[in-house]
């Protein structure tokens, strides 16, 4: 014979669901926070000048000759710095680039 088991379960009251307005405010705040962090973290190397190391009193402010490549390829800038030709490769605002120097370039000795 089996004895009948009676079990009692205590039901905890469920918390009231958030209203749709409260949920929308919370989601909107989270989106605004993510956008604020993203937009302030992006650097504009190409479009915002002088974001570089401190400078000495000696500067070469002559303009560069630019070679603009088709989309998807790095652009090239070159200019003389004393007797040396300096080449800089860059791609818009991306954080990478490269530098090359040709020592005693005949185009720079005038």
Backbone atoms as SQL, in Angstrom:
CREATE TABLE atoms (id INTEGER PRIMARY KEY, chain TEXT, resi INTEGER, resn TEXT, atom TEXT, x REAL, y REAL, z REAL);
INSERT INTO atoms VALUES
  (1, 'A', 1, 'UNK', 'N', 0.823, -1.157, 0.000),
  (2, 'A', 1, 'UNK', 'CA', 0.000, 0.000, 0.000),
  (3, 'A', 1, 'UNK', 'C', 0.876, 1.232, 0.000),
  (4, 'A', 2, 'UNK', 'N', 0.437, 2.147, -0.672),
  (5, 'A', 2, 'UNK', 'CA', 1.235, 3.343, -0.710),
  (6, 'A', 2, 'UNK', 'C', 0.491, 4.456, 0.016),
  (7, 'A', 3, 'UNK', 'N', 1.299, 5.160, 0.730),
  (8, 'A', 3, 'UNK', 'CA', 0.706, 6.275, 1.466),
  (9, 'A', 3, 'UNK', 'C', 0.649, 7.483, 0.542),
  (10, 'A', 4, 'UNK', 'N', -0.369, 8.189, 0.626),
  (11, 'A', 4, 'UNK', 'CA', -0.527, 9.374, -0.227),
  (12, 'A', 4, 'UNK', 'C', 0.380, 10.480, 0.307),
  (13, 'A', 5, 'UNK', 'N', 1.126, 11.005, -0.572),
  (14, 'A', 5, 'UNK', 'CA', 2.028, 12.082, -0.189),
  (15, 'A', 5, 'UNK', 'C', 1.377, 13.415, -0.516),
  (16, 'A', 6, 'UNK', 'N', 1.493, 14.266, 0.390),
  (17, 'A', 6, 'UNK', 'CA', 1.020, 15.609, 0.106),
  (18, 'A', 6, 'UNK', 'C', 2.218, 16.530, 0.201),
  (19, 'A', 7, 'UNK', 'N', 2.393, 17.264, -0.813),
  (20, 'A', 7, 'UNK', 'CA', 3.499, 18.217, -0.805),
  (21, 'A', 7, 'UNK', 'C', 2.929, 19.612, -0.876),
  (22, 'A', 8, 'UNK', 'N', 3.562, 20.434, -0.138),
  (23, 'A', 8, 'UNK', 'CA', 3.135, 21.827, -0.198),
  (24, 'A', 8, 'UNK', 'C', 4.263, 22.623, -0.840),
  (25, 'A', 9, 'UNK', 'N', 3.905, 23.395, -1.761),
  (26, 'A', 9, 'UNK', 'CA', 4.887, 24.262, -2.376),
  (27, 'A', 9, 'UNK', 'C', 4.510, 25.696, -2.061),
  (28, 'A', 10, 'UNK', 'N', 5.507, 26.406, -1.668),
  (29, 'A', 10, 'UNK', 'CA', 5.262, 27.812, -1.389),
  (30, 'A', 10, 'UNK', 'C', 5.466, 28.595, -2.672),
  (31, 'A', 11, 'UNK', 'N', 4.523, 29.370, -3.009),
  (32, 'A', 11, 'UNK', 'CA', 4.623, 30.202, -4.198),
  (33, 'A', 11, 'UNK', 'C', 5.081, 31.579, -3.779),
  (34, 'A', 12, 'UNK', 'N', 6.227, 31.960, -4.323),
  (35, 'A', 12, 'UNK', 'CA', 6.725, 33.297, -4.056),
  (36, 'A', 12, 'UNK', 'C', 6.021, 34.247, -5.009),
  (37, 'A', 13, 'UNK', 'N', 5.689, 35.396, -4.529),
  (38, 'A', 13, 'UNK', 'CA', 5.023, 36.326, -5.441),
  (39, 'A', 13, 'UNK', 'C', 5.999, 36.772, -6.527),
  (40, 'A', 14, 'UNK', 'N', 5.548, 36.774, -7.746),
  (41, 'A', 14, 'UNK', 'CA', 6.407, 37.197, -8.857),
  (42, 'A', 14, 'UNK', 'C', 6.443, 38.712, -8.884),
  (43, 'A', 15, 'UNK', 'N', 7.625, 39.256, -9.165),
  (44, 'A', 15, 'UNK', 'CA', 7.705, 40.711, -9.220),
  (45, 'A', 15, 'UNK', 'C', 6.869, 41.240, -10.376),
  (46, 'A', 16, 'UNK', 'N', 6.372, 42.424, -10.200),
  (47, 'A', 16, 'UNK', 'CA', 5.545, 43.029, -11.242),
  (48, 'A', 16, 'UNK', 'C', 6.395, 43.280, -12.474),
  (49, 'A', 17, 'UNK', 'N', 5.896, 42.941, -13.652),
  (50, 'A', 17, 'UNK', 'CA', 6.701, 43.164, -14.864),
  (51, 'A', 17, 'UNK', 'C', 6.903, 44.656, -15.096),
  (52, 'A', 18, 'UNK', 'N', 8.075, 44.968, -15.664),
  (53, 'A', 18, 'UNK', 'CA', 8.362, 46.369, -15.984),
  (54, 'A', 18, 'UNK', 'C', 7.406, 46.857, -17.052),
  (55, 'A', 19, 'UNK', 'N', 7.079, 48.062, -16.935),
  (56, 'A', 19, 'UNK', 'CA', 6.205, 48.618, -17.963),
  (57, 'A', 19, 'UNK', 'C', 7.014, 48.800, -19.245),
  (58, 'A', 20, 'UNK', 'N', 6.347, 48.913, -20.346),
  (59, 'A', 20, 'UNK', 'CA', 7.034, 49.076, -21.631),
  (60, 'A', 20, 'UNK', 'C', 7.802, 50.395, -21.668),
  (61, 'A', 21, 'UNK', 'N', 7.254, 51.413, -21.059),
  (62, 'A', 21, 'UNK', 'CA', 7.927, 52.723, -21.063),
  (63, 'A', 21, 'UNK', 'C', 9.253, 52.650, -20.311),
  (64, 'A', 22, 'UNK', 'N', 9.246, 51.990, -19.157),
  (65, 'A', 22, 'UNK', 'CA', 10.480, 51.856, -18.375),
  (66, 'A', 22, 'UNK', 'C', 11.515, 51.053, -19.153),
  (67, 'A', 23, 'UNK', 'N', 11.075, 50.010, -19.827),
  (68, 'A', 23, 'UNK', 'CA', 11.976, 49.176, -20.614),
  (69, 'A', 23, 'UNK', 'C', 12.565, 49.975, -21.779),
  (70, 'A', 24, 'UNK', 'N', 11.739, 50.779, -22.443),
  (71, 'A', 24, 'UNK', 'CA', 12.230, 51.607, -23.554),
  (72, 'A', 24, 'UNK', 'C', 13.241, 52.640, -23.066),
  (73, 'A', 25, 'UNK', 'N', 12.997, 53.231, -21.918),
  (74, 'A', 25, 'UNK', 'CA', 13.942, 54.207, -21.365),
  (75, 'A', 25, 'UNK', 'C', 15.273, 53.540, -21.058),
  (76, 'A', 26, 'UNK', 'N', 15.219, 52.354, -20.477),
  (77, 'A', 26, 'UNK', 'CA', 16.457, 51.630, -20.147),
  (78, 'A', 26, 'UNK', 'C', 17.230, 51.265, -21.411),
  (79, 'A', 27, 'UNK', 'N', 16.554, 50.792, -22.427),
  (80, 'A', 27, 'UNK', 'CA', 17.217, 50.421, -23.681),
  (81, 'A', 27, 'UNK', 'C', 17.764, 51.666, -24.369),
  (82, 'A', 28, 'UNK', 'N', 16.992, 52.748, -24.388),
  (83, 'A', 28, 'UNK', 'CA', 17.461, 53.996, -24.991),
  (84, 'A', 28, 'UNK', 'C', 18.690, 54.543, -24.281),
  (85, 'A', 29, 'UNK', 'N', 18.716, 54.458, -22.957),
  (86, 'A', 29, 'UNK', 'CA', 19.888, 54.903, -22.194),
  (87, 'A', 29, 'UNK', 'C', 21.113, 54.067, -22.497),
  (88, 'A', 30, 'UNK', 'N', 20.919, 52.749, -22.616),
  (89, 'A', 30, 'UNK', 'CA', 22.048, 51.870, -22.939),
  (90, 'A', 30, 'UNK', 'C', 22.590, 52.175, -24.338),
  (91, 'A', 31, 'UNK', 'N', 21.708, 52.406, -25.295),
  (92, 'A', 31, 'UNK', 'CA', 22.149, 52.735, -26.651),
  (93, 'A', 31, 'UNK', 'C', 22.891, 54.064, -26.665),
  (94, 'A', 32, 'UNK', 'N', 22.376, 55.055, -25.946),
  (95, 'A', 32, 'UNK', 'CA', 23.037, 56.359, -25.880),
  (96, 'A', 32, 'UNK', 'C', 24.424, 56.246, -25.254),
  (97, 'A', 33, 'UNK', 'N', 24.553, 55.425, -24.209),
  (98, 'A', 33, 'UNK', 'CA', 25.858, 55.243, -23.563),
  (99, 'A', 33, 'UNK', 'C', 26.851, 54.583, -24.505),
  (100, 'A', 34, 'UNK', 'N', 26.417, 53.563, -25.228),
  (101, 'A', 34, 'UNK', 'CA', 27.302, 52.878, -26.175),
  (102, 'A', 34, 'UNK', 'C', 27.724, 53.833, -27.295),
  (103, 'A', 35, 'UNK', 'N', 26.798, 54.614, -27.822),
  (104, 'A', 35, 'UNK', 'CA', 27.138, 55.569, -28.868),
  (105, 'A', 35, 'UNK', 'C', 28.104, 56.633, -28.369),
  (106, 'A', 36, 'UNK', 'N', 27.902, 57.116, -27.153),
  (107, 'A', 36, 'UNK', 'CA', 28.793, 58.141, -26.610),
  (108, 'A', 36, 'UNK', 'C', 30.209, 57.611, -26.463),
  (109, 'A', 37, 'UNK', 'N', 30.348, 56.392, -25.964),
  (110, 'A', 37, 'UNK', 'CA', 31.683, 55.797, -25.809),
  (111, 'A', 37, 'UNK', 'C', 32.316, 55.551, -27.168),
  (112, 'A', 38, 'UNK', 'N', 31.541, 55.052, -28.114),
  (113, 'A', 38, 'UNK', 'CA', 32.070, 54.761, -29.451),
  (114, 'A', 38, 'UNK', 'C', 32.522, 56.032, -30.157),
  (115, 'A', 39, 'UNK', 'N', 31.718, 57.069, -30.106),
  (116, 'A', 39, 'UNK', 'CA', 32.050, 58.289, -30.833),
  (117, 'A', 39, 'UNK', 'C', 33.219, 59.034, -30.216),
  (118, 'A', 40, 'UNK', 'N', 33.368, 58.974, -28.900),
  (119, 'A', 40, 'UNK', 'CA', 34.501, 59.657, -28.283),
  (120, 'A', 40, 'UNK', 'C', 35.779, 58.845, -28.391),
  (121, 'A', 41, 'UNK', 'N', 35.677, 57.546, -28.618),
  (122, 'A', 41, 'UNK', 'CA', 36.867, 56.699, -28.704),
  (123, 'A', 41, 'UNK', 'C', 37.482, 56.708, -30.101),
  (124, 'A', 42, 'UNK', 'N', 36.735, 57.129, -31.093),
  (125, 'A', 42, 'UNK', 'CA', 37.253, 57.134, -32.462),
  (126, 'A', 42, 'UNK', 'C', 38.200, 58.305, -32.659),
  (127, 'A', 43, 'UNK', 'N', 39.369, 58.025, -33.170),
  (128, 'A', 43, 'UNK', 'CA', 40.315, 59.087, -33.448),
  (129, 'A', 43, 'UNK', 'C', 40.219, 59.529, -34.894),
  (130, 'A', 44, 'UNK', 'N', 40.440, 60.789, -35.142),
  (131, 'A', 44, 'UNK', 'CA', 40.389, 61.311, -36.497),
  (132, 'A', 44, 'UNK', 'C', 41.772, 61.771, -36.914),
  (133, 'A', 45, 'UNK', 'N', 42.662, 60.824, -37.127),
  (134, 'A', 45, 'UNK', 'CA', 44.047, 61.134, -37.472),
  (135, 'A', 45, 'UNK', 'C', 44.134, 61.962, -38.743),
  (136, 'A', 46, 'UNK', 'N', 43.346, 61.631, -39.734),
  (137, 'A', 46, 'UNK', 'CA', 43.434, 62.291, -41.031),
  (138, 'A', 46, 'UNK', 'C', 42.784, 63.673, -41.018),
  (139, 'A', 47, 'UNK', 'N', 41.641, 63.790, -40.382),
  (140, 'A', 47, 'UNK', 'CA', 40.884, 65.031, -40.452),
  (141, 'A', 47, 'UNK', 'C', 41.138, 65.976, -39.283),
  (142, 'A', 48, 'UNK', 'N', 41.835, 65.547, -38.250),
  (143, 'A', 48, 'UNK', 'CA', 42.144, 66.428, -37.129),
  (144, 'A', 48, 'UNK', 'C', 43.656, 66.535, -36.984),
  (145, 'A', 49, 'UNK', 'N', 44.249, 67.630, -37.436),
  (146, 'A', 49, 'UNK', 'CA', 45.705, 67.750, -37.412),
  (147, 'A', 49, 'UNK', 'C', 46.255, 67.948, -36.011),
  (148, 'A', 50, 'UNK', 'N', 47.545, 67.772, -35.906),
  (149, 'A', 50, 'UNK', 'CA', 48.322, 68.028, -34.695),
  (150, 'A', 50, 'UNK', 'C', 48.013, 67.074, -33.550),
  (151, 'A', 51, 'UNK', 'N', 47.560, 65.866, -33.825),
  (152, 'A', 51, 'UNK', 'CA', 47.404, 64.867, -32.784),
  (153, 'A', 51, 'UNK', 'C', 48.658, 63.999, -32.792),
  (154, 'A', 52, 'UNK', 'N', 49.779, 64.612, -32.516),
  (155, 'A', 52, 'UNK', 'CA', 51.031, 63.881, -32.565),
  (156, 'A', 52, 'UNK', 'C', 51.896, 64.273, -31.375),
  (157, 'A', 53, 'UNK', 'N', 53.113, 63.827, -31.397),
  (158, 'A', 53, 'UNK', 'CA', 54.043, 64.058, -30.291),
  (159, 'A', 53, 'UNK', 'C', 54.420, 65.529, -30.210),
  (160, 'A', 54, 'UNK', 'N', 54.939, 65.962, -29.052),
  (161, 'A', 54, 'UNK', 'CA', 55.406, 67.345, -28.936),
  (162, 'A', 54, 'UNK', 'C', 56.475, 67.640, -29.974),
  (163, 'A', 55, 'UNK', 'N', 56.586, 68.914, -30.337),
  (164, 'A', 55, 'UNK', 'CA', 57.496, 69.316, -31.406),
  (165, 'A', 55, 'UNK', 'C', 58.623, 70.170, -30.870),
  (166, 'A', 56, 'UNK', 'N', 59.709, 70.157, -31.604),
  (167, 'A', 56, 'UNK', 'CA', 60.816, 71.054, -31.285),
  (168, 'A', 56, 'UNK', 'C', 60.560, 72.376, -32.010),
  (169, 'A', 57, 'UNK', 'N', 61.432, 73.330, -31.848),
  (170, 'A', 57, 'UNK', 'CA', 61.263, 74.618, -32.510),
  (171, 'A', 57, 'UNK', 'C', 61.523, 74.563, -34.000),
  (172, 'A', 58, 'UNK', 'N', 62.159, 73.504, -34.490),
  (173, 'A', 58, 'UNK', 'CA', 62.498, 73.377, -35.909),
  (174, 'A', 58, 'UNK', 'C', 61.403, 72.582, -36.628),
  (175, 'A', 59, 'UNK', 'N', 60.754, 73.235, -37.581),
  (176, 'A', 59, 'UNK', 'CA', 59.679, 72.566, -38.312),
  (177, 'A', 59, 'UNK', 'C', 59.863, 72.743, -39.812),
  (178, 'A', 60, 'UNK', 'N', 59.391, 71.766, -40.543),
  (179, 'A', 60, 'UNK', 'CA', 59.378, 71.842, -41.996),
  (180, 'A', 60, 'UNK', 'C', 57.913, 71.929, -42.409),
  (181, 'A', 61, 'UNK', 'N', 57.433, 73.131, -42.632),
  (182, 'A', 61, 'UNK', 'CA', 56.023, 73.337, -42.950),
  (183, 'A', 61, 'UNK', 'C', 55.714, 73.329, -44.431),
  (184, 'A', 62, 'UNK', 'N', 56.668, 72.904, -45.254),
  (185, 'A', 62, 'UNK', 'CA', 56.426, 72.864, -46.700),
  (186, 'A', 62, 'UNK', 'C', 55.334, 71.839, -47.016),
  (187, 'A', 63, 'UNK', 'N', 54.514, 72.099, -48.020),
  (188, 'A', 63, 'UNK', 'CA', 53.463, 71.142, -48.366),
  (189, 'A', 63, 'UNK', 'C', 54.040, 69.858, -48.961),
  (190, 'A', 64, 'UNK', 'N', 53.272, 68.784, -48.830),
  (191, 'A', 64, 'UNK', 'CA', 53.646, 67.499, -49.415),
  (192, 'A', 64, 'UNK', 'C', 53.059, 67.372, -50.803),
  (193, 'A', 65, 'UNK', 'N', 53.697, 66.602, -51.635),
  (194, 'A', 65, 'UNK', 'CA', 53.110, 66.181, -52.904),
  (195, 'A', 65, 'UNK', 'C', 52.293, 64.935, -52.590),
  (196, 'A', 66, 'UNK', 'N', 51.030, 64.931, -52.964),
  (197, 'A', 66, 'UNK', 'CA', 50.161, 63.795, -52.660),
  (198, 'A', 66, 'UNK', 'C', 49.868, 62.986, -53.902),
  (199, 'A', 67, 'UNK', 'N', 49.881, 61.687, -53.735),
  (200, 'A', 67, 'UNK', 'CA', 49.468, 60.758, -54.779),
  (201, 'A', 67, 'UNK', 'C', 48.246, 60.038, -54.222),
  (202, 'A', 68, 'UNK', 'N', 47.072, 60.401, -54.713),
  (203, 'A', 68, 'UNK', 'CA', 45.840, 59.794, -54.222),
  (204, 'A', 68, 'UNK', 'C', 45.532, 58.563, -55.065),
  (205, 'A', 69, 'UNK', 'N', 45.426, 57.441, -54.399),
  (206, 'A', 69, 'UNK', 'CA', 45.153, 56.177, -55.077),
  (207, 'A', 69, 'UNK', 'C', 43.643, 55.931, -55.127),
  (208, 'A', 70, 'UNK', 'N', 43.253, 54.964, -55.914),
  (209, 'A', 70, 'UNK', 'CA', 41.846, 54.576, -55.994),
  (210, 'A', 70, 'UNK', 'C', 41.385, 54.037, -54.642),
  (211, 'A', 71, 'UNK', 'N', 40.078, 54.045, -54.426),
  (212, 'A', 71, 'UNK', 'CA', 39.543, 53.554, -53.157),
  (213, 'A', 71, 'UNK', 'C', 40.050, 52.145, -52.867),
  (214, 'A', 72, 'UNK', 'N', 40.392, 51.926, -51.608),
  (215, 'A', 72, 'UNK', 'CA', 40.882, 50.623, -51.190),
  (216, 'A', 72, 'UNK', 'C', 42.390, 50.529, -51.151),
  (217, 'A', 73, 'UNK', 'N', 43.097, 51.510, -51.706),
  (218, 'A', 73, 'UNK', 'CA', 44.551, 51.496, -51.712),
  (219, 'A', 73, 'UNK', 'C', 45.071, 52.650, -50.871),
  (220, 'A', 74, 'UNK', 'N', 46.249, 52.493, -50.307),
  (221, 'A', 74, 'UNK', 'CA', 46.838, 53.540, -49.491),
  (222, 'A', 74, 'UNK', 'C', 47.293, 54.708, -50.347),
  (223, 'A', 75, 'UNK', 'N', 47.171, 55.929, -49.810),
  (224, 'A', 75, 'UNK', 'CA', 47.658, 57.132, -50.470),
  (225, 'A', 75, 'UNK', 'C', 49.118, 57.341, -50.113),
  (226, 'A', 76, 'UNK', 'N', 49.826, 58.136, -50.911),
  (227, 'A', 76, 'UNK', 'CA', 51.251, 58.383, -50.700),
  (228, 'A', 76, 'UNK', 'C', 51.470, 59.888, -50.646),
  (229, 'A', 77, 'UNK', 'N', 52.256, 60.316, -49.679),
  (230, 'A', 77, 'UNK', 'CA', 52.680, 61.706, -49.613),
  (231, 'A', 77, 'UNK', 'C', 54.193, 61.737, -49.579),
  (232, 'A', 78, 'UNK', 'N', 54.806, 62.705, -50.275),
  (233, 'A', 78, 'UNK', 'CA', 56.260, 62.800, -50.242),
  (234, 'A', 78, 'UNK', 'C', 56.680, 64.259, -50.203),
  (235, 'A', 79, 'UNK', 'N', 57.813, 64.513, -49.559),
  (236, 'A', 79, 'UNK', 'CA', 58.376, 65.851, -49.516),
  (237, 'A', 79, 'UNK', 'C', 59.832, 65.770, -49.088),
  (238, 'A', 80, 'UNK', 'N', 60.569, 66.816, -49.394),
  (239, 'A', 80, 'UNK', 'CA', 61.978, 66.879, -49.011),
  (240, 'A', 80, 'UNK', 'C', 62.099, 67.394, -47.590),
  (241, 'A', 81, 'UNK', 'N', 62.997, 66.786, -46.866),
  (242, 'A', 81, 'UNK', 'CA', 63.370, 67.259, -45.544),
  (243, 'A', 81, 'UNK', 'C', 64.884, 67.374, -45.554),
  (244, 'A', 82, 'UNK', 'N', 65.357, 68.552, -45.832),
  (245, 'A', 82, 'UNK', 'CA', 66.791, 68.724, -46.037),
  (246, 'A', 82, 'UNK', 'C', 67.180, 68.029, -47.323),
  (247, 'A', 83, 'UNK', 'N', 68.244, 67.229, -47.306),
  (248, 'A', 83, 'UNK', 'CA', 68.653, 66.521, -48.527),
  (249, 'A', 83, 'UNK', 'C', 67.910, 65.196, -48.739),
  (250, 'A', 84, 'UNK', 'N', 67.003, 64.841, -47.823),
  (251, 'A', 84, 'UNK', 'CA', 66.335, 63.533, -47.855),
  (252, 'A', 84, 'UNK', 'C', 64.895, 63.654, -48.325),
  (253, 'A', 85, 'UNK', 'N', 64.447, 62.667, -49.112),
  (254, 'A', 85, 'UNK', 'CA', 63.050, 62.589, -49.541),
  (255, 'A', 85, 'UNK', 'C', 62.327, 61.664, -48.563),
  (256, 'A', 86, 'UNK', 'N', 61.201, 62.135, -48.029),
  (257, 'A', 86, 'UNK', 'CA', 60.422, 61.364, -47.062),
  (258, 'A', 86, 'UNK', 'C', 59.112, 60.958, -47.730),
  (259, 'A', 87, 'UNK', 'N', 58.785, 59.657, -47.671),
  (260, 'A', 87, 'UNK', 'CA', 57.536, 59.122, -48.203),
  (261, 'A', 87, 'UNK', 'C', 56.691, 58.617, -47.040),
  (262, 'A', 88, 'UNK', 'N', 55.409, 58.960, -47.067),
  (263, 'A', 88, 'UNK', 'CA', 54.475, 58.502, -46.039),
  (264, 'A', 88, 'UNK', 'C', 53.306, 57.825, -46.736),
  (265, 'A', 89, 'UNK', 'N', 52.979, 56.611, -46.331),
  (266, 'A', 89, 'UNK', 'CA', 51.821, 55.902, -46.857),
  (267, 'A', 89, 'UNK', 'C', 50.757, 55.895, -45.774),
  (268, 'A', 90, 'UNK', 'N', 49.527, 56.250, -46.145),
  (269, 'A', 90, 'UNK', 'CA', 48.442, 56.268, -45.174),
  (270, 'A', 90, 'UNK', 'C', 47.144, 55.913, -45.888),
  (271, 'A', 91, 'UNK', 'N', 46.159, 55.538, -45.104),
  (272, 'A', 91, 'UNK', 'CA', 44.856, 55.152, -45.655),
  (273, 'A', 91, 'UNK', 'C', 43.765, 55.844, -44.843),
  (274, 'A', 92, 'UNK', 'N', 43.392, 57.053, -45.242),
  (275, 'A', 92, 'UNK', 'CA', 42.335, 57.849, -44.605),
  (276, 'A', 92, 'UNK', 'C', 42.583, 57.972, -43.104),
  (277, 'A', 93, 'UNK', 'N', 41.588, 57.631, -42.277),
  (278, 'A', 93, 'UNK', 'CA', 41.707, 57.794, -40.826),
  (279, 'A', 93, 'UNK', 'C', 42.215, 56.542, -40.125),
  (280, 'A', 94, 'UNK', 'N', 42.613, 55.526, -40.854),
  (281, 'A', 94, 'UNK', 'CA', 43.069, 54.300, -40.205),
  (282, 'A', 94, 'UNK', 'C', 44.329, 54.548, -39.380),
  (283, 'A', 95, 'UNK', 'N', 44.525, 53.720, -38.390),
  (284, 'A', 95, 'UNK', 'CA', 45.612, 53.925, -37.438),
  (285, 'A', 95, 'UNK', 'C', 46.970, 53.460, -37.968),
  (286, 'A', 96, 'UNK', 'N', 47.005, 52.829, -39.114),
  (287, 'A', 96, 'UNK', 'CA', 48.284, 52.338, -39.607),
  (288, 'A', 96, 'UNK', 'C', 48.820, 53.236, -40.719),
  (289, 'A', 97, 'UNK', 'N', 50.079, 53.095, -40.983),
  (290, 'A', 97, 'UNK', 'CA', 50.743, 53.828, -42.051),
  (291, 'A', 97, 'UNK', 'C', 52.189, 53.392, -42.087),
  (292, 'A', 98, 'UNK', 'N', 52.951, 53.922, -43.003),
  (293, 'A', 98, 'UNK', 'CA', 54.368, 53.574, -43.038),
  (294, 'A', 98, 'UNK', 'C', 55.167, 54.772, -43.515),
  (295, 'A', 99, 'UNK', 'N', 56.450, 54.705, -43.264),
  (296, 'A', 99, 'UNK', 'CA', 57.348, 55.812, -43.559),
  (297, 'A', 99, 'UNK', 'C', 58.598, 55.259, -44.217),
  (298, 'A', 100, 'UNK', 'N', 59.082, 55.969, -45.224),
  (299, 'A', 100, 'UNK', 'CA', 60.313, 55.583, -45.897),
  (300, 'A', 100, 'UNK', 'C', 61.112, 56.849, -46.184),
  (301, 'A', 101, 'UNK', 'N', 62.431, 56.756, -46.087),
  (302, 'A', 101, 'UNK', 'CA', 63.306, 57.903, -46.328),
  (303, 'A', 101, 'UNK', 'C', 64.355, 57.513, -47.358),
  (304, 'A', 102, 'UNK', 'N', 64.520, 58.360, -48.374),
  (305, 'A', 102, 'UNK', 'CA', 65.571, 58.168, -49.361),
  (306, 'A', 102, 'UNK', 'C', 66.644, 59.209, -49.051),
  (307, 'A', 103, 'UNK', 'N', 67.790, 58.714, -48.601),
  (308, 'A', 103, 'UNK', 'CA', 68.868, 59.610, -48.194),
  (309, 'A', 103, 'UNK', 'C', 69.512, 60.263, -49.420),
  (310, 'A', 104, 'UNK', 'N', 69.785, 61.559, -49.312),
  (311, 'A', 104, 'UNK', 'CA', 70.461, 62.335, -50.353),
  (312, 'A', 104, 'UNK', 'C', 69.786, 62.192, -51.721),
  (313, 'A', 105, 'UNK', 'N', 68.462, 62.339, -51.735),
  (314, 'A', 105, 'UNK', 'CA', 67.733, 62.266, -52.999),
  (315, 'A', 105, 'UNK', 'C', 68.113, 63.477, -53.858),
  (316, 'A', 106, 'UNK', 'N', 68.483, 63.266, -55.132),
  (317, 'A', 106, 'UNK', 'CA', 68.926, 64.381, -55.971),
  (318, 'A', 106, 'UNK', 'C', 67.838, 65.441, -56.187),
  (319, 'A', 107, 'UNK', 'N', 66.566, 65.073, -56.060),
  (320, 'A', 107, 'UNK', 'CA', 65.482, 66.049, -56.219),
  (321, 'A', 107, 'UNK', 'C', 65.419, 67.031, -55.050),
  (322, 'A', 108, 'UNK', 'N', 66.058, 66.683, -53.933),
  (323, 'A', 108, 'UNK', 'CA', 66.000, 67.541, -52.739),
  (324, 'A', 108, 'UNK', 'C', 67.201, 68.476, -52.619),
  (325, 'A', 109, 'UNK', 'N', 68.210, 68.273, -53.409),
  (326, 'A', 109, 'UNK', 'CA', 69.377, 69.157, -53.349),
  (327, 'A', 109, 'UNK', 'C', 69.242, 70.178, -54.458),
  (328, 'A', 110, 'UNK', 'N', 69.017, 71.377, -54.084),
  (329, 'A', 110, 'UNK', 'CA', 68.816, 72.432, -55.084),
  (330, 'A', 110, 'UNK', 'C', 69.877, 73.495, -54.921);
